[in-house]
Each structure stands twice: as structure tokens, then as C-alpha cells.
Amino acid sequence: MDVIPWTILTYETHGGEKPVDLFIKKQQPQARSKIIHNIRLLQQYGNVLSMPHAKILGGGLY
């Protein structure tokens, strides 16, 4: 069975700014690496990714 990667979208303002991406870029290298690792896990596993990597927020958001 092939796994289709999920698409990860970050918030974009009407002006085209992406505050989440900017926040990630401003982090120290070690923290940025952890954030990127977790985003990649979410991209790979989608809604089956669970604790300790993702929590269900509701409405299909993790």
C-alpha cells in the first residue's frame, strides 16, 4: 500500500506574509530542527500521527 503524503499549509495573511514560517525561521537551529522534524512526521502520517507528536485539536486539525 502506497502512502500519499499530506500537504502541510501554514497560515498566510491577506498581504502574503506567513507568520508561522517566519517564526520557525527565527528559532535557534536545534528548535528549528525539532519543529521541521515534527512537520515532516505530520506530512508523512497525517491524521494517524498521535501522541507524543500530535494532539487532536478538533475539526480535523492536529
mmCIF file of the N, C-alpha and C atoms, coordinates in Angstrom:
data_MODEL
# 
_entry.id   MODEL 
# 
loop_
_atom_site.group_PDB 
_atom_site.id 
_atom_site.type_symbol 
_atom_site.label_atom_id 
_atom_site.label_alt_id 
_atom_site.label_comp_id 
_atom_site.label_asym_id 
_atom_site.label_entity_id 
_atom_site.label_seq_id 
_atom_site.pdbx_PDB_ins_code 
_atom_site.Cartn_x 
_atom_site.Cartn_y 
_atom_site.Cartn_z 
_atom_site.occupancy 
_atom_site.B_iso_or_equiv 
_atom_site.pdbx_formal_charge 
_atom_site.auth_seq_id 
_atom_site.auth_comp_id 
_atom_site.auth_asym_id 
_atom_site.auth_atom_id 
_atom_site.pdbx_PDB_model_num 
ATOM 1   N N  . MET A 1 1  ? 0.838   -1.184 0.000  1.00 0.00 ? 1  MET A N  1 
ATOM 2   C CA . MET A 1 1  ? 0.000   0.000  0.000  1.00 0.00 ? 1  MET A CA 1 
ATOM 3   C C  . MET A 1 1  ? 0.882   1.246  0.000  1.00 0.00 ? 1  MET A C  1 
ATOM 4   N N  . ASP A 1 2  ? 0.696   2.114  -0.977 1.00 0.00 ? 2  ASP A N  1 
ATOM 5   C CA . ASP A 1 2  ? 1.454   3.352  -1.056 1.00 0.00 ? 2  ASP A CA 1 
ATOM 6   C C  . ASP A 1 2  ? 0.836   4.403  -0.150 1.00 0.00 ? 2  ASP A C  1 
ATOM 7   N N  . VAL A 1 3  ? 1.694   5.148  0.515  1.00 0.00 ? 3  VAL A N  1 
ATOM 8   C CA . VAL A 1 3  ? 1.227   6.222  1.380  1.00 0.00 ? 3  VAL A CA 1 
ATOM 9   C C  . VAL A 1 3  ? 1.368   7.533  0.621  1.00 0.00 ? 3  VAL A C  1 
ATOM 10  N N  . ILE A 1 4  ? 0.294   8.280  0.526  1.00 0.00 ? 4  ILE A N  1 
ATOM 11  C CA . ILE A 1 4  ? 0.322   9.579  -0.134 1.00 0.00 ? 4  ILE A CA 1 
ATOM 12  C C  . ILE A 1 4  ? 0.597   10.629 0.927  1.00 0.00 ? 4  ILE A C  1 
ATOM 13  N N  . PRO A 1 5  ? 1.668   11.410 0.758  1.00 0.00 ? 5  PRO A N  1 
ATOM 14  C CA . PRO A 1 5  ? 1.974   12.416 1.785  1.00 0.00 ? 5  PRO A CA 1 
ATOM 15  C C  . PRO A 1 5  ? 0.894   13.490 1.884  1.00 0.00 ? 5  PRO A C  1 
ATOM 16  N N  . TRP A 1 6  ? 0.679   13.954 3.081  1.00 0.00 ? 6  TRP A N  1 
ATOM 17  C CA . TRP A 1 6  ? -0.270  15.027 3.320  1.00 0.00 ? 6  TRP A CA 1 
ATOM 18  C C  . TRP A 1 6  ? 0.384   16.348 2.946  1.00 0.00 ? 6  TRP A C  1 
ATOM 19  N N  . THR A 1 7  ? -0.411  17.322 2.596  1.00 0.00 ? 7  THR A N  1 
ATOM 20  C CA . THR A 1 7  ? 0.091   18.654 2.309  1.00 0.00 ? 7  THR A CA 1 
ATOM 21  C C  . THR A 1 7  ? -0.052  19.501 3.564  1.00 0.00 ? 7  THR A C  1 
ATOM 22  N N  . ILE A 1 8  ? 1.041   20.109 3.988  1.00 0.00 ? 8  ILE A N  1 
ATOM 23  C CA . ILE A 1 8  ? 1.038   20.946 5.181  1.00 0.00 ? 8  ILE A CA 1 
ATOM 24  C C  . ILE A 1 8  ? 0.953   22.403 4.725  1.00 0.00 ? 8  ILE A C  1 
ATOM 25  N N  . LEU A 1 9  ? -0.069  23.092 5.187  1.00 0.00 ? 9  LEU A N  1 
ATOM 26  C CA . LEU A 1 9  ? -0.259  24.501 4.864  1.00 0.00 ? 9  LEU A CA 1 
ATOM 27  C C  . LEU A 1 9  ? -0.079  25.321 6.126  1.00 0.00 ? 9  LEU A C  1 
ATOM 28  N N  . THR A 1 10 ? 0.566   26.467 5.996  1.00 0.00 ? 10 THR A N  1 
ATOM 29  C CA . THR A 1 10 ? 0.672   27.380 7.126  1.00 0.00 ? 10 THR A CA 1 
ATOM 30  C C  . THR A 1 10 ? -0.128  28.630 6.806  1.00 0.00 ? 10 THR A C  1 
ATOM 31  N N  . TYR A 1 11 ? -0.550  29.301 7.844  1.00 0.00 ? 11 TYR A N  1 
ATOM 32  C CA . TYR A 1 11 ? -1.382  30.498 7.707  1.00 0.00 ? 11 TYR A CA 1 
ATOM 33  C C  . TYR A 1 11 ? -0.675  31.552 6.864  1.00 0.00 ? 11 TYR A C  1 
ATOM 34  N N  . GLU A 1 12 ? -1.427  32.170 5.976  1.00 0.00 ? 12 GLU A N  1 
ATOM 35  C CA . GLU A 1 12 ? -0.916  33.273 5.161  1.00 0.00 ? 12 GLU A CA 1 
ATOM 36  C C  . GLU A 1 12 ? -1.883  34.448 5.279  1.00 0.00 ? 12 GLU A C  1 
ATOM 37  N N  . THR A 1 13 ? -1.342  35.640 5.571  1.00 0.00 ? 13 THR A N  1 
ATOM 38  C CA . THR A 1 13 ? -2.170  36.833 5.702  1.00 0.00 ? 13 THR A CA 1 
ATOM 39  C C  . THR A 1 13 ? -2.642  37.298 4.319  1.00 0.00 ? 13 THR A C  1 
ATOM 40  N N  . HIS A 1 14 ? -3.566  38.241 4.303  1.00 0.00 ? 14 HIS A N  1 
ATOM 41  C CA . HIS A 1 14 ? -4.036  38.806 3.036  1.00 0.00 ? 14 HIS A CA 1 
ATOM 42  C C  . HIS A 1 14 ? -2.891  39.478 2.280  1.00 0.00 ? 14 HIS A C  1 
ATOM 43  N N  . GLY A 1 15 ? -1.888  39.944 3.016  1.00 0.00 ? 15 GLY A N  1 
ATOM 44  C CA . GLY A 1 15 ? -0.729  40.599 2.403  1.00 0.00 ? 15 GLY A CA 1 
ATOM 45  C C  . GLY A 1 15 ? 0.328   39.618 1.923  1.00 0.00 ? 15 GLY A C  1 
ATOM 46  N N  . GLY A 1 16 ? 0.072   38.319 2.099  1.00 0.00 ? 16 GLY A N  1 
ATOM 47  C CA . GLY A 1 16 ? 1.014   37.311 1.630  1.00 0.00 ? 16 GLY A CA 1 
ATOM 48  C C  . GLY A 1 16 ? 2.085   36.917 2.635  1.00 0.00 ? 16 GLY A C  1 
ATOM 49  N N  . GLU A 1 17 ? 2.037   37.470 3.844  1.00 0.00 ? 17 GLU A N  1 
ATOM 50  C CA . GLU A 1 17 ? 3.020   37.115 4.876  1.00 0.00 ? 17 GLU A CA 1 
ATOM 51  C C  . GLU A 1 17 ? 2.648   35.777 5.498  1.00 0.00 ? 17 GLU A C  1 
ATOM 52  N N  . LYS A 1 18 ? 3.658   35.027 5.899  1.00 0.00 ? 18 LYS A N  1 
ATOM 53  C CA . LYS A 1 18 ? 3.443   33.735 6.552  1.00 0.00 ? 18 LYS A CA 1 
ATOM 54  C C  . LYS A 1 18 ? 4.096   33.778 7.934  1.00 0.00 ? 18 LYS A C  1 
ATOM 55  N N  . PRO A 1 19 ? 3.330   34.218 8.939  1.00 0.00 ? 19 PRO A N  1 
ATOM 56  C CA . PRO A 1 19 ? 3.915   34.391 10.273 1.00 0.00 ? 19 PRO A CA 1 
ATOM 57  C C  . PRO A 1 19 ? 4.438   33.094 10.894 1.00 0.00 ? 19 PRO A C  1 
ATOM 58  N N  . VAL A 1 20 ? 3.825   31.972 10.599 1.00 0.00 ? 20 VAL A N  1 
ATOM 59  C CA . VAL A 1 20 ? 4.303   30.700 11.157 1.00 0.00 ? 20 VAL A CA 1 
ATOM 60  C C  . VAL A 1 20 ? 5.668   30.360 10.570 1.00 0.00 ? 20 VAL A C  1 
ATOM 61  N N  . ASP A 1 21 ? 5.809   30.520 9.260  1.00 0.00 ? 21 ASP A N  1 
ATOM 62  C CA . ASP A 1 21 ? 7.099   30.252 8.612  1.00 0.00 ? 21 ASP A CA 1 
ATOM 63  C C  . ASP A 1 21 ? 8.178   31.181 9.152  1.00 0.00 ? 21 ASP A C  1 
ATOM 64  N N  . LEU A 1 22 ? 7.835   32.460 9.343  1.00 0.00 ? 22 LEU A N  1 
ATOM 65  C CA . LEU A 1 22 ? 8.787   33.423 9.891  1.00 0.00 ? 22 LEU A CA 1 
ATOM 66  C C  . LEU A 1 22 ? 9.187   33.039 11.312 1.00 0.00 ? 22 LEU A C  1 
ATOM 67  N N  . PHE A 1 23 ? 8.214   32.619 12.116 1.00 0.00 ? 23 PHE A N  1 
ATOM 68  C CA . PHE A 1 23 ? 8.508   32.177 13.481 1.00 0.00 ? 23 PHE A CA 1 
ATOM 69  C C  . PHE A 1 23 ? 9.493   31.014 13.475 1.00 0.00 ? 23 PHE A C  1 
ATOM 70  N N  . ILE A 1 24 ? 9.262   30.036 12.615 1.00 0.00 ? 24 ILE A N  1 
ATOM 71  C CA . ILE A 1 24 ? 10.150  28.864 12.534 1.00 0.00 ? 24 ILE A CA 1 
ATOM 72  C C  . ILE A 1 24 ? 11.560  29.295 12.132 1.00 0.00 ? 24 ILE A C  1 
ATOM 73  N N  . LYS A 1 25 ? 11.664  30.183 11.159 1.00 0.00 ? 25 LYS A N  1 
ATOM 74  C CA . LYS A 1 25 ? 12.980  30.643 10.691 1.00 0.00 ? 25 LYS A CA 1 
ATOM 75  C C  . LYS A 1 25 ? 13.758  31.381 11.761 1.00 0.00 ? 25 LYS A C  1 
ATOM 76  N N  . LYS A 1 26 ? 13.041  32.028 12.702 1.00 0.00 ? 26 LYS A N  1 
ATOM 77  C CA . LYS A 1 26 ? 13.698  32.804 13.753 1.00 0.00 ? 26 LYS A CA 1 
ATOM 78  C C  . LYS A 1 26 ? 14.196  31.948 14.916 1.00 0.00 ? 26 LYS A C  1 
ATOM 79  N N  . GLN A 1 27 ? 13.838  30.685 14.949 1.00 0.00 ? 27 GLN A N  1 
ATOM 80  C CA . GLN A 1 27 ? 14.213  29.819 16.063 1.00 0.00 ? 27 GLN A CA 1 
ATOM 81  C C  . GLN A 1 27 ? 15.692  29.416 15.990 1.00 0.00 ? 27 GLN A C  1 
ATOM 82  N N  . GLN A 1 28 ? 16.210  29.053 17.145 1.00 0.00 ? 28 GLN A N  1 
ATOM 83  C CA . GLN A 1 28 ? 17.574  28.528 17.205 1.00 0.00 ? 28 GLN A CA 1 
ATOM 84  C C  . GLN A 1 28 ? 17.629  27.241 16.381 1.00 0.00 ? 28 GLN A C  1 
ATOM 85  N N  . PRO A 1 29 ? 18.803  26.888 15.840 1.00 0.00 ? 29 PRO A N  1 
ATOM 86  C CA . PRO A 1 29 ? 18.903  25.702 14.972 1.00 0.00 ? 29 PRO A CA 1 
ATOM 87  C C  . PRO A 1 29 ? 18.324  24.420 15.564 1.00 0.00 ? 29 PRO A C  1 
ATOM 88  N N  . GLN A 1 30 ? 18.568  24.159 16.844 1.00 0.00 ? 30 GLN A N  1 
ATOM 89  C CA . GLN A 1 30 ? 18.074  22.924 17.450 1.00 0.00 ? 30 GLN A CA 1 
ATOM 90  C C  . GLN A 1 30 ? 16.546  22.916 17.513 1.00 0.00 ? 30 GLN A C  1 
ATOM 91  N N  . ALA A 1 31 ? 15.951  24.013 17.917 1.00 0.00 ? 31 ALA A N  1 
ATOM 92  C CA . ALA A 1 31 ? 14.481  24.103 17.984 1.00 0.00 ? 31 ALA A CA 1 
ATOM 93  C C  . ALA A 1 31 ? 13.887  24.025 16.582 1.00 0.00 ? 31 ALA A C  1 
ATOM 94  N N  . ARG A 1 32 ? 14.488  24.727 15.627 1.00 0.00 ? 32 ARG A N  1 
ATOM 95  C CA . ARG A 1 32 ? 14.006  24.698 14.248 1.00 0.00 ? 32 ARG A CA 1 
ATOM 96  C C  . ARG A 1 32 ? 14.046  23.272 13.700 1.00 0.00 ? 32 ARG A C  1 
ATOM 97  N N  . SER A 1 33 ? 15.089  22.539 14.018 1.00 0.00 ? 33 SER A N  1 
ATOM 98  C CA . SER A 1 33 ? 15.213  21.152 13.570 1.00 0.00 ? 33 SER A CA 1 
ATOM 99  C C  . SER A 1 33 ? 14.091  20.285 14.134 1.00 0.00 ? 33 SER A C  1 
ATOM 100 N N  . LYS A 1 34 ? 13.757  20.465 15.407 1.00 0.00 ? 34 LYS A N  1 
ATOM 101 C CA . LYS A 1 34 ? 12.673  19.699 16.022 1.00 0.00 ? 34 LYS A CA 1 
ATOM 102 C C  . LYS A 1 34 ? 11.327  20.036 15.390 1.00 0.00 ? 34 LYS A C  1 
ATOM 103 N N  . ILE A 1 35 ? 11.098  21.329 15.135 1.00 0.00 ? 35 ILE A N  1 
ATOM 104 C CA . ILE A 1 35 ? 9.845   21.747 14.514 1.00 0.00 ? 35 ILE A CA 1 
ATOM 105 C C  . ILE A 1 35 ? 9.714   21.127 13.130 1.00 0.00 ? 35 ILE A C  1 
ATOM 106 N N  . ILE A 1 36 ? 10.771  21.221 12.341 1.00 0.00 ? 36 ILE A N  1 
ATOM 107 C CA . ILE A 1 36 ? 10.750  20.676 10.982 1.00 0.00 ? 36 ILE A CA 1 
ATOM 108 C C  . ILE A 1 36 ? 10.551  19.163 11.010 1.00 0.00 ? 36 ILE A C  1 
ATOM 109 N N  . HIS A 1 37 ? 11.186  18.488 11.965 1.00 0.00 ? 37 HIS A N  1 
ATOM 110 C CA . HIS A 1 37 ? 11.019  17.033 12.098 1.00 0.00 ? 37 HIS A CA 1 
ATOM 111 C C  . HIS A 1 37 ? 9.548   16.690 12.353 1.00 0.00 ? 37 HIS A C  1 
ATOM 112 N N  . ASN A 1 38 ? 8.914   17.429 13.262 1.00 0.00 ? 38 ASN A N  1 
ATOM 113 C CA . ASN A 1 38 ? 7.505   17.166 13.569 1.00 0.00 ? 38 ASN A CA 1 
ATOM 114 C C  . ASN A 1 38 ? 6.591   17.481 12.394 1.00 0.00 ? 38 ASN A C  1 
ATOM 115 N N  . ILE A 1 39 ? 6.896   18.521 11.649 1.00 0.00 ? 39 ILE A N  1 
ATOM 116 C CA . ILE A 1 39 ? 6.104   18.838 10.456 1.00 0.00 ? 39 ILE A CA 1 
ATOM 117 C C  . ILE A 1 39 ? 6.233   17.718 9.432  1.00 0.00 ? 39 ILE A C  1 
ATOM 118 N N  . ARG A 1 40 ? 7.431   17.195 9.270  1.00 0.00 ? 40 ARG A N  1 
ATOM 119 C CA . ARG A 1 40 ? 7.633   16.083 8.321  1.00 0.00 ? 40 ARG A CA 1 
ATOM 120 C C  . ARG A 1 40 ? 6.892   14.825 8.768  1.00 0.00 ? 40 ARG A C  1 
ATOM 121 N N  . LEU A 1 41 ? 6.865   14.563 10.069 1.00 0.00 ? 41 LEU A N  1 
ATOM 122 C CA . LEU A 1 41 ? 6.095   13.425 10.574 1.00 0.00 ? 41 LEU A CA 1 
ATOM 123 C C  . LEU A 1 41 ? 4.616   13.609 10.260 1.00 0.00 ? 41 LEU A C  1 
ATOM 124 N N  . LEU A 1 42 ? 4.110   14.817 10.489 1.00 0.00 ? 42 LEU A N  1 
ATOM 125 C CA . LEU A 1 42 ? 2.712   15.103 10.200 1.00 0.00 ? 42 LEU A CA 1 
ATOM 126 C C  . LEU A 1 42 ? 2.429   14.961 8.704  1.00 0.00 ? 42 LEU A C  1 
ATOM 127 N N  . GLN A 1 43 ? 3.351   15.418 7.887  1.00 0.00 ? 43 GLN A N  1 
ATOM 128 C CA . GLN A 1 43 ? 3.194   15.288 6.436  1.00 0.00 ? 43 GLN A CA 1 
ATOM 129 C C  . GLN A 1 43 ? 3.149   13.816 6.024  1.00 0.00 ? 43 GLN A C  1 
ATOM 130 N N  . GLN A 1 44 ? 3.969   12.997 6.668  1.00 0.00 ? 44 GLN A N  1 
ATOM 131 C CA . GLN A 1 44 ? 4.045   11.579 6.311  1.00 0.00 ? 44 GLN A CA 1 
ATOM 132 C C  . GLN A 1 44 ? 2.848   10.793 6.838  1.00 0.00 ? 44 GLN A C  1 
ATOM 133 N N  . TYR A 1 45 ? 2.434   11.042 8.086  1.00 0.00 ? 45 TYR A N  1 
ATOM 134 C CA . TYR A 1 45 ? 1.419   10.207 8.730  1.00 0.00 ? 45 TYR A CA 1 
ATOM 135 C C  . TYR A 1 45 ? 0.034   10.843 8.797  1.00 0.00 ? 45 TYR A C  1 
ATOM 136 N N  . GLY A 1 46 ? -0.051  12.136 8.562  1.00 0.00 ? 46 GLY A N  1 
ATOM 137 C CA . GLY A 1 46 ? -1.353  12.806 8.562  1.00 0.00 ? 46 GLY A CA 1 
ATOM 138 C C  . GLY A 1 46 ? -2.137  12.583 9.830  1.00 0.00 ? 46 GLY A C  1 
ATOM 139 N N  . ASN A 1 47 ? -3.407  12.231 9.680  1.00 0.00 ? 47 ASN A N  1 
ATOM 140 C CA . ASN A 1 47 ? -4.280  12.126 10.845 1.00 0.00 ? 47 ASN A CA 1 
ATOM 141 C C  . ASN A 1 47 ? -4.096  10.859 11.675 1.00 0.00 ? 47 ASN A C  1 
ATOM 142 N N  . VAL A 1 48 ? -3.152  10.007 11.324 1.00 0.00 ? 48 VAL A N  1 
ATOM 143 C CA . VAL A 1 48 ? -2.864  8.859  12.186 1.00 0.00 ? 48 VAL A CA 1 
ATOM 144 C C  . VAL A 1 48 ? -1.665  9.134  13.098 1.00 0.00 ? 48 VAL A C  1 
ATOM 145 N N  . LEU A 1 49 ? -1.028  10.283 12.942 1.00 0.00 ? 49 LEU A N  1 
ATOM 146 C CA . LEU A 1 49 ? 0.059   10.673 13.840 1.00 0.00 ? 49 LEU A CA 1 
ATOM 147 C C  . LEU A 1 49 ? -0.551  11.015 15.187 1.00 0.00 ? 49 LEU A C  1 
ATOM 148 N N  . SER A 1 50 ? -0.020  10.419 16.237 1.00 0.00 ? 50 SER A N  1 
ATOM 149 C CA . SER A 1 50 ? -0.606  10.631 17.560 1.00 0.00 ? 50 SER A CA 1 
ATOM 150 C C  . SER A 1 50 ? 0.462   11.081 18.552 1.00 0.00 ? 50 SER A C  1 
ATOM 151 N N  . MET A 1 51 ? 0.077   11.078 19.816 1.00 0.00 ? 51 MET A N  1 
ATOM 152 C CA . MET A 1 51 ? 0.993   11.457 20.888 1.00 0.00 ? 51 MET A CA 1 
ATOM 153 C C  . MET A 1 51 ? 2.250   10.601 20.807 1.00 0.00 ? 51 MET A C  1 
ATOM 154 N N  . PRO A 1 52 ? 3.379   11.127 21.084 1.00 0.00 ? 52 PRO A N  1 
ATOM 155 C CA . PRO A 1 52 ? 3.649   12.452 21.629 1.00 0.00 ? 52 PRO A CA 1 
ATOM 156 C C  . PRO A 1 52 ? 3.874   13.526 20.567 1.00 0.00 ? 52 PRO A C  1 
ATOM 157 N N  . HIS A 1 53 ? 3.656   13.206 19.310 1.00 0.00 ? 53 HIS A N  1 
ATOM 158 C CA . HIS A 1 53 ? 3.967   14.141 18.230 1.00 0.00 ? 53 HIS A CA 1 
ATOM 159 C C  . HIS A 1 53 ? 2.828   15.078 17.880 1.00 0.00 ? 53 HIS A C  1 
ATOM 160 N N  . ALA A 1 54 ? 1.590   14.648 18.033 1.00 0.00 ? 54 ALA A N  1 
ATOM 161 C CA . ALA A 1 54 ? 0.455   15.472 17.641 1.00 0.00 ? 54 ALA A CA 1 
ATOM 162 C C  . ALA A 1 54 ? -0.729  15.233 18.562 1.00 0.00 ? 54 ALA A C  1 
ATOM 163 N N  . LYS A 1 55 ? -1.463  16.293 18.804 1.00 0.00 ? 55 LYS A N  1 
ATOM 164 C CA . LYS A 1 55 ? -2.695  16.209 19.581 1.00 0.00 ? 55 LYS A CA 1 
ATOM 165 C C  . LYS A 1 55 ? -3.852  16.612 18.680 1.00 0.00 ? 55 LYS A C  1 
ATOM 166 N N  . ILE A 1 56 ? -4.988  16.001 18.889 1.00 0.00 ? 56 ILE A N  1 
ATOM 167 C CA . ILE A 1 56 ? -6.182  16.352 18.130 1.00 0.00 ? 56 ILE A CA 1 
ATOM 168 C C  . ILE A 1 56 ? -6.742  17.656 18.695 1.00 0.00 ? 56 ILE A C  1 
ATOM 169 N N  . LEU A 1 57 ? -6.917  18.656 17.832 1.00 0.00 ? 57 LEU A N  1 
ATOM 170 C CA . LEU A 1 57 ? -7.495  19.924 18.244 1.00 0.00 ? 57 LEU A CA 1 
ATOM 171 C C  . LEU A 1 57 ? -8.989  19.975 17.953 1.00 0.00 ? 57 LEU A C  1 
ATOM 172 N N  . GLY A 1 58 ? -9.434  19.094 17.067 1.00 0.00 ? 58 GLY A N  1 
ATOM 173 C CA . GLY A 1 58 ? -10.837 19.059 16.675 1.00 0.00 ? 58 GLY A CA 1 
ATOM 174 C C  . GLY A 1 58 ? -11.029 19.596 15.264 1.00 0.00 ? 58 GLY A C  1 
ATOM 175 N N  . GLY A 1 59 ? -12.104 19.231 14.661 1.00 0.00 ? 59 GLY A N  1 
ATOM 176 C CA . GLY A 1 59 ? -12.412 19.706 13.322 1.00 0.00 ? 59 GLY A CA 1 
ATOM 177 C C  . GLY A 1 59 ? -11.403 19.279 12.279 1.00 0.00 ? 59 GLY A C  1 
ATOM 178 N N  . GLY A 1 60 ? -10.726 18.142 12.520 1.00 0.00 ? 60 GLY A N  1 
ATOM 179 C CA . GLY A 1 60 ? -9.734  17.656 11.576 1.00 0.00 ? 60 GLY A CA 1 
ATOM 180 C C  . GLY A 1 60 ? -8.374  18.313 11.695 1.00 0.00 ? 60 GLY A C  1 
ATOM 181 N N  . LEU A 1 61 ? -8.187  19.146 12.733 1.00 0.00 ? 61 LEU A N  1 
ATOM 182 C CA . LEU A 1 61 ? -6.897  19.813 12.937 1.00 0.00 ? 61 LEU A CA 1 
ATOM 183 C C  . LEU A 1 61 ? -6.083  19.072 13.982 1.00 0.00 ? 61 LEU A C  1 
ATOM 184 N N  . TYR A 1 62 ? -4.780  19.014 13.719 1.00 0.00 ? 62 TYR A N  1 
ATOM 185 C CA . TYR A 1 62 ? -3.846  18.369 14.648 1.00 0.00 ? 62 TYR A CA 1 
ATOM 186 C C  . TYR A 1 62 ? -2.739  19.318 14.982 1.00 0.00 ? 62 TYR A C  1 
# 
